[in-house]
Amino acid sequence: MKKIIRGLILGGTLFFLLKALKDNWLGVSAIRINANGWLILATATFVTLFAHIWAGWIWTWVLKELNQSVSAIEFIQVYLKTNIAKYLPGNVWHYYGRIMAAKNANIPTNLATLSVLLEPLLMLAAALIIIVLFGSQLIVNNLNYNLIILQLLSLIIVLSILHPQFLNPVMQLLDRWKNKKSDGENQLIDIFIIKRYPVKPLLGELVFLGLRAAGFILTMLALTSLTWAQIPLLVGAFSCAWVLGLVIPGAPGGLGIFETTAMLLLQYHFPAALVISAIALYRLISILAETIGASLAWLYERISK
């Protein structure tokens, strides 16, 4: 059933994108990129690459919140090398690779898993904060103000889930449910229990989303001129599209979901051909940045041996 739902979601989004491309092909083919535009696209690629490096560093912050001392450089390499695996069917293999790498670094399995599961929750919370701050410009009629209430409720729920008073009992319940540890190991859980709210990693994820949004804005800027008044709109639209690509199943790496959402949100503010070209270019930039990051991590590992 899950495979059918995922197939329907992916098929529906791809059909929508192909139809939009067909309807606006003349406008898309008329867009030209000059030398300055290519330089801006190169900058967008660098910014997106730096965003992934930054995200890997945040993972080490999460582990330190769990009282695990790790090598920042080593775990950033792991993050970059596994990041490209999110495009594999299932959209979970990058998480699996990070859990296994953390276990190999002598981090307890439950804490390795928790550190990896906290990352999308922190990203989701950061995205919702940005949407609440900038998403009002996406509203096209008064009825959509109900979405603001939904956004606020979602943000409150996610921020509550991240609180130690929620996470600690859940950790203990899961550990007892698995029933795979001895009494001595169960006592260690109390030592590794989360002591404080993960404010620093949450702020770090806000920077990460800001960097990703900056890459998208630079991609738009390579194709057309923008005003400062349009920047909050683009940040809000990007964050909304990005978070839906994160949470909706069936699309590895948010492929299709991000593009469809961005088109739906920006079609009232920019020409459709421009939006299609920008999101297509940004997807290529994202994959290129992730590939470069994985290659650099692999190369650094080989050189350092």
Beta strands, then each sheet from edge to edge (+ up, - down):
end
